[in-house]
Amino acid sequence: MADFQTLELSASKVRSQVLTGDPGDQPHWVKRSGARAHLRAAGFKNEDFTKPIITVACPYSNALPCNNHFQELSQLIVKEVEQRGGKAFVCGTPVVSDGETMGSAGMRYSLISRDWIADCVEIMHEAYAADAIIALGGCDKTVPGVLMPLARLDSIGLSLYGGTILPGCKEGTEEPLDAQSIMEAIGSFGAGLIDIEELHKIERCALPGSGACGGMFTANTMSSSVEALGMALPGTASGPAVTRSNQLTDGKRQDCKAVVEQVFSLLASGIHTRQIMTREAFLNAVAVVYALGGSTNSVLHLLALAHEADVAFSIDDFNAVGDRVPLLANLKPHGKYHMADLDAIGGLPVVMKELLDAGLLHGDCLTVTGKSVAENLADTARLADLKQQNIVFPISNPLAPAGYHMNIIKGNLAPESAVLKLSGKKFDKPFQGSAIVFDGEGVAYDAIMSGKVKAGQVVVIRYEGPKGSPGMPEMLSPSAALVGAGLGKDVALVTDGRFSGASHGIMVGHVTPEAFDGGPIALVKDGDIISIDAPHRTLSVDLSPDKLAARRGAWQLPSKPVKGVLQKYRKMVSSAHTGATTH
């Protein structure tokens, strides 16, 4: 009897026999002989052909602290998969650090990488007909990027966050530092508020080791969103990646074991991603973003994820949720604390419990645990039961009332939409100012650093949208320069680009239609009066329809030729209004 005739497929091998062959179907087994020969050369033994194949999406690079520990995480997961009777196929992807490419031409590739990462995981997972996915997410675009293919393919699987960075500490002080600190210090230096030695001290100490940027910036916002969606295990969104000695934490090691255990449970139960990522789950994620004071990038990423999951969800849903959910978390950039501090008091489940008790979450949503949100939170301590702390405020006494974090606004300058970030700031009267217009981030930054931008102005940065740049880079360099120069409360910034999660001040991004598409932002000139009216959620320029029409007739698209990936992206990408998706 041939040895294959004694083999029996694992019950968890739900589809990968397409690759390895079915020993109960001799013609198919014969047909797959070539594939098995290659797999044997890669280390497979006879019994391995009966085991489920798990795609381990690993966006690793040694170029950035957010993901430079992912090789170790993936190796722990691979080992655990093997011990539990599976075979793991590691899938690498590109990784672009926003913090490192900020303010350079390389930043154009950041948002592009989100969709490229999703495509990389889809290619590997589908090519090898794997049975489930464990998706590691860290730096900003990798968190949504690795989850998008699970929703797109309706795969079995879940996500694991690589962890937050610990706060840095300035030499000789106990002042906590982070990525926001160094960017704003650059602006302070430009304004003459600190010297080069002080800037260098902050540079050396801001980021102490591995992990994603430590405030409620984009990576931590998205890790929280994914947990709220039900696609990550409870409590895994907030843990630090490493210890002070830059070694993986015990908690993160345990997370690696837990996700492997859970992926086999999902295979046994047959729960697929779209059973979890429902409309109600997305509303839960938005509620968590508002409660935490999360990044405006969450708008792009949640819209893109909903698109992949084929869920009816639009940009207008953000205001509908935000009008009900107050700002609870006292976290950077608007507050005092960091993600590691939130983790120390119980992590995201503490926040979600407060929202659930107030009727602000859909508690019946299914999660990757196989239980509902409410069931997962049943044993979570309530805020009122915790010792005295100032990291998360109760619904009854929030850090800021509902409507004071992030607003979707419209008007004759943004006929589709734009995103205004308040993060708790009172903004009860319109901000009006004269426009100072820049066709690109670089020239705007130079003008701010050289003192050309004055209080009362509105900095307009255009041709930085998904198509225009292309790639919709973040405007942290100019926005941080404004704050660092002491102009954060006196100068507004309006752009068809986007903002870092670390940005704060009077910031309006994602203006659509973008300038490259001939949106009204392309028609603004120096000296035009722009009004940002938060209470009425409008963004307008004081020009009559006839005046706008006349300018439109004279407008010509600037020549901005690009090649390669940038050219492909410009042809494929949709508006930021719908998430800047590429299919």
Solvent accessible surface area in square Angstrom, and as a share of the most:
residue,aa,sasa,rsa
1,M,189,0.84
2,A,48,0.37
3,D,85,0.44
4,F,30,0.12
5,Q,95,0.42
6,T,98,0.57
7,L,34,0.17
8,E,147,0.66
9,L,48,0.24
10,S,42,0.27
11,A,104,0.81
12,S,18,0.12
13,K,8,0.03
14,V,71,0.41
15,R,79,0.29
16,S,0,0.00
17,Q,45,0.20
18,V,92,0.53
19,L,21,0.11
20,T,0,0.00
21,G,0,0.00
22,D,44,0.23
23,P,15,0.09
24,G,74,0.71
25,D,61,0.32
26,Q,105,0.47
27,P,105,0.66
28,H,48,0.21
29,W,15,0.05
30,V,89,0.51
31,K,151,0.64
32,R,58,0.21
33,S,52,0.34
34,G,43,0.41
35,A,22,0.17
36,R,14,0.05
37,A,59,0.46
38,H,142,0.63
39,L,18,0.09
40,R,107,0.39
41,A,95,0.74
42,A,83,0.64
43,G,42,0.40
44,F,12,0.05
45,K,126,0.53
46,N,41,0.21
47,E,91,0.41
48,D,10,0.05
49,F,0,0.00
50,T,18,0.10
51,K,43,0.18
52,P,1,0.00
53,I,0,0.00
54,I,0,0.00
55,T,3,0.02
56,V,0,0.00
57,A,0,0.00
58,C,5,0.03
59,P,0,0.00
60,Y,67,0.26
61,S,27,0.17
62,N,123,0.63
63,A,67,0.52
64,L,4,0.02
65,P,38,0.24
66,C,9,0.06
67,N,0,0.00
68,N,59,0.30
69,H,13,0.06
70,F,0,0.00
71,Q,93,0.41
72,E,68,0.31
73,L,0,0.00
74,S,5,0.03
75,Q,114,0.51
76,L,48,0.24
77,I,0,0.00
78,V,38,0.22
79,K,125,0.53
80,E,19,0.08
81,V,0,0.00
82,E,68,0.30
83,Q,121,0.54
84,R,106,0.39
85,G,31,0.30
86,G,0,0.00
87,K,24,0.10
88,A,17,0.13
89,F,32,0.13
90,V,73,0.42
91,C,1,0.00
92,G,53,0.51
93,T,17,0.10
94,P,54,0.34
95,V,24,0.14
96,V,29,0.16
97,S,11,0.07
98,D,7,0.04
99,G,49,0.47
100,E,102,0.46
101,T,27,0.16
102,M,24,0.11
103,G,45,0.43
104,S,60,0.39
105,A,66,0.51
106,G,28,0.27
107,M,0,0.00
108,R,62,0.23
109,Y,87,0.33
110,S,0,0.00
111,L,0,0.00
112,I,8,0.04
113,S,5,0.04
114,R,0,0.00
115,D,6,0.03
116,W,101,0.35
117,I,0,0.00
118,A,0,0.00
119,D,55,0.28
120,C,26,0.15
121,V,0,0.00
122,E,50,0.23
123,I,114,0.58
124,M,59,0.26
125,H,3,0.01
126,E,72,0.32
127,A,68,0.53
128,Y,81,0.31
129,A,11,0.09
130,A,1,0.00
131,D,5,0.03
132,A,0,0.00
133,I,0,0.00
134,I,0,0.00
135,A,0,0.00
136,L,0,0.00
137,G,0,0.00
138,G,1,0.01
139,C,3,0.02
140,D,16,0.08
141,K,3,0.01
142,T,2,0.01
143,V,3,0.02
144,P,0,0.00
145,G,0,0.00
146,V,0,0.00
147,L,0,0.00
148,M,0,0.00
149,P,0,0.00
150,L,0,0.00
151,A,0,0.00
152,R,41,0.15
153,L,51,0.25
154,D,49,0.25
155,S,10,0.07
156,I,9,0.04
157,G,3,0.03
158,L,0,0.00
159,S,5,0.03
160,L,1,0.00
161,Y,10,0.04
162,G,0,0.00
163,G,0,0.00
164,T,0,0.00
165,I,5,0.02
166,L,28,0.14
167,P,20,0.12
168,G,2,0.02
169,C,62,0.37
170,K,30,0.13
171,E,85,0.38
172,G,89,0.86
173,T,62,0.36
174,E,164,0.74
175,E,84,0.38
176,P,59,0.37
177,L,3,0.02
178,D,3,0.01
179,A,14,0.11
180,Q,12,0.05
181,S,23,0.15
182,I,33,0.17
183,M,27,0.12
184,E,33,0.15
185,A,7,0.05
186,I,50,0.25
187,G,1,0.01
188,S,20,0.13
189,F,79,0.33
190,G,31,0.30
191,A,48,0.37
192,G,63,0.61
193,L,115,0.57
194,I,44,0.22
195,D,86,0.44
196,I,100,0.51
197,E,109,0.49
198,E,44,0.20
199,L,25,0.13
200,H,79,0.35
201,K,77,0.33
202,I,16,0.08
203,E,104,0.47
204,R,123,0.45
205,C,22,0.13
206,A,2,0.02
207,L,74,0.37
208,P,65,0.41
209,G,18,0.17
210,S,5,0.03
211,G,1,0.01
212,A,0,0.00
213,C,32,0.19
214,G,0,0.00
215,G,0,0.00
216,M,0,0.00
217,F,7,0.03
218,T,0,0.00
219,A,1,0.00
220,N,0,0.00
221,T,1,0.00
222,M,0,0.00
223,S,3,0.02
224,S,0,0.00
225,S,0,0.00
226,V,3,0.02
227,E,10,0.04
228,A,1,0.00
229,L,1,0.01
230,G,1,0.01
231,M,0,0.00
232,A,8,0.06
233,L,20,0.10
234,P,55,0.35
235,G,32,0.30
236,T,8,0.05
237,A,1,0.01
238,S,0,0.00
239,G,14,0.13
240,P,28,0.18
241,A,0,0.00
242,V,6,0.04
243,T,56,0.32
244,R,159,0.58
245,S,78,0.51
246,N,72,0.37
247,Q,110,0.49
248,L,10,0.05
249,T,22,0.13
250,D,119,0.61
251,G,44,0.42
252,K,3,0.01
253,R,91,0.33
254,Q,106,0.47
255,D,23,0.12
256,C,1,0.01
257,K,105,0.45
258,A,28,0.21
259,V,0,0.00
260,V,0,0.00
261,E,94,0.42
262,Q,27,0.12
263,V,0,0.00
264,F,33,0.14
265,S,52,0.33
266,L,2,0.01
267,L,8,0.04
268,A,89,0.69
269,S,69,0.45
270,G,33,0.32
271,I,23,0.12
272,H,68,0.31
273,T,2,0.01
274,R,92,0.33
275,Q,95,0.42
276,I,3,0.01
277,M,1,0.00
278,T,45,0.26
279,R,90,0.33
280,E,70,0.31
281,A,0,0.00
282,F,0,0.00
283,L,32,0.16
284,N,1,0.00
285,A,0,0.00
286,V,0,0.00
287,A,1,0.01
288,V,0,0.00
289,V,1,0.00
290,Y,2,0.01
291,A,0,0.00
292,L,0,0.00
293,G,0,0.00
294,G,0,0.00
295,S,0,0.00
296,T,2,0.01
297,N,0,0.00
298,S,0,0.00
299,V,0,0.00
300,L,0,0.00
301,H,0,0.00
302,L,0,0.00
303,L,8,0.04
304,A,0,0.00
305,L,0,0.00
306,A,1,0.01
307,H,81,0.36
308,E,4,0.02
309,A,5,0.04
310,D,115,0.59
311,V,27,0.16
312,A,84,0.65
313,F,24,0.10
314,S,52,0.34
315,I,5,0.02
316,D,75,0.39
317,D,17,0.09
318,F,0,0.00
319,N,25,0.13
320,A,63,0.49
321,V,12,0.07
322,G,2,0.02
323,D,72,0.37
324,R,133,0.49
325,V,3,0.02
326,P,12,0.07
327,L,3,0.02
328,L,0,0.00
329,A,0,0.00
330,N,20,0.10
331,L,0,0.00
332,K,43,0.18
333,P,7,0.05
334,H,40,0.18
335,G,18,0.18
336,K,128,0.54
337,Y,46,0.17
338,H,2,0.01
339,M,0,0.00
340,A,16,0.12
341,D,43,0.22
342,L,0,0.00
343,D,46,0.24
344,A,87,0.67
345,I,30,0.15
346,G,40,0.39
347,G,1,0.01
348,L,0,0.00
349,P,15,0.09
350,V,4,0.02
351,V,0,0.00
352,M,9,0.04
353,K,11,0.05
354,E,27,0.12
355,L,0,0.00
356,L,40,0.20
357,D,76,0.39
358,A,46,0.36
359,G,49,0.47
360,L,25,0.12
361,L,14,0.07
362,H,74,0.33
363,G,15,0.14
364,D,119,0.62
365,C,12,0.07
366,L,52,0.26
367,T,5,0.03
368,V,0,0.00
369,T,33,0.19
370,G,39,0.37
371,K,111,0.47
372,S,20,0.13
373,V,4,0.02
374,A,40,0.31
375,E,101,0.45
376,N,36,0.19
377,L,5,0.03
378,A,67,0.52
379,D,146,0.75
380,T,27,0.16
381,A,47,0.37
382,R,118,0.43
383,L,15,0.07
384,A,99,0.77
385,D,107,0.55
386,L,45,0.22
387,K,174,0.74
388,Q,160,0.71
389,Q,37,0.17
390,N,77,0.40
391,I,16,0.08
392,V,3,0.02
393,F,48,0.20
394,P,49,0.31
395,I,48,0.24
396,S,105,0.68
397,N,97,0.50
398,P,39,0.24
399,L,63,0.31
400,A,5,0.04
401,P,60,0.37
402,A,35,0.27
403,G,19,0.19
404,Y,49,0.19
405,H,4,0.02
406,M,2,0.01
407,N,5,0.03
408,I,5,0.02
409,I,1,0.00
410,K,80,0.34
411,G,24,0.23
412,N,52,0.27
413,L,0,0.00
414,A,0,0.00
415,P,73,0.46
416,E,63,0.28
417,S,1,0.01
418,A,0,0.00
419,V,2,0.01
420,L,0,0.00
421,K,4,0.02
422,L,3,0.02
423,S,9,0.05
424,G,23,0.22
425,K,64,0.27
426,K,141,0.60
427,F,24,0.10
428,D,91,0.47
429,K,159,0.67
430,P,66,0.42
431,F,31,0.13
432,Q,119,0.53
433,G,7,0.06
434,S,38,0.24
435,A,4,0.03
436,I,28,0.14
437,V,25,0.14
438,F,26,0.11
439,D,82,0.43
440,G,11,0.10
441,E,13,0.06
442,G,45,0.43
443,V,84,0.49
444,A,0,0.00
445,Y,58,0.22
446,D,89,0.46
447,A,7,0.06
448,I,10,0.05
449,M,49,0.22
450,S,72,0.47
451,G,36,0.35
452,K,136,0.58
453,V,6,0.03
454,K,122,0.52
455,A,65,0.51
456,G,36,0.34
457,Q,37,0.16
458,V,0,0.00
459,V,0,0.00
460,V,0,0.00
461,I,0,0.00
462,R,30,0.11
463,Y,7,0.03
464,E,15,0.07
465,G,0,0.00
466,P,1,0.01
467,K,49,0.21
468,G,0,0.00
469,S,6,0.04
470,P,0,0.00
471,G,0,0.00
472,M,0,0.00
473,P,5,0.03
474,E,1,0.01
475,M,0,0.00
476,L,9,0.05
477,S,12,0.08
478,P,0,0.00
479,S,1,0.00
480,A,3,0.03
481,A,1,0.01
482,L,0,0.00
483,V,31,0.18
484,G,6,0.06
485,A,28,0.21
486,G,53,0.51
487,L,34,0.17
488,G,11,0.11
489,K,174,0.74
490,D,64,0.33
491,V,0,0.00
492,A,0,0.00
493,L,0,0.00
494,V,0,0.00
495,T,0,0.00
496,D,1,0.01
497,G,0,0.00
498,R,0,0.00
499,F,2,0.01
500,S,10,0.07
501,G,1,0.01
502,A,4,0.03
503,S,1,0.01
504,H,46,0.21
505,G,6,0.06
506,I,17,0.09
507,M,3,0.01
508,V,0,0.00
509,G,1,0.01
510,H,3,0.01
511,V,0,0.00
512,T,2,0.01
513,P,36,0.22
514,E,5,0.02
515,A,0,0.00
516,F,33,0.14
517,D,73,0.38
518,G,6,0.06
519,G,1,0.01
520,P,9,0.06
521,I,0,0.00
522,A,7,0.05
523,L,7,0.03
524,V,1,0.01
525,K,117,0.50
526,D,99,0.51
527,G,46,0.44
528,D,17,0.09
529,I,74,0.37
530,I,0,0.00
531,S,17,0.11
532,I,0,0.00
533,D,18,0.09
534,A,6,0.05
535,P,73,0.46
536,H,137,0.61
537,R,61,0.22
538,T,50,0.29
539,L,0,0.00
540,S,35,0.22
541,V,4,0.02
542,D,113,0.59
543,L,29,0.14
544,S,59,0.38
545,P,112,0.70
546,D,117,0.61
547,K,99,0.42
548,L,23,0.11
549,A,63,0.49
550,A,66,0.51
551,R,34,0.12
552,R,107,0.39
553,G,71,0.68
554,A,84,0.65
555,W,70,0.25
556,Q,156,0.69
557,L,81,0.40
558,P,49,0.31
559,S,104,0.67
560,K,61,0.26
561,P,115,0.72
562,V,22,0.13
563,K,175,0.74
564,G,46,0.44
565,V,49,0.28
566,L,8,0.04
567,Q,80,0.36
568,K,111,0.47
569,Y,5,0.02
570,R,36,0.13
571,K,160,0.68
572,M,106,0.48
573,V,6,0.03
574,S,36,0.23
575,S,32,0.21
576,A,2,0.02
577,H,46,0.21
578,T,71,0.41
579,G,0,0.00
580,A,0,0.00
581,T,8,0.05
582,T,19,0.11
583,H,123,0.55
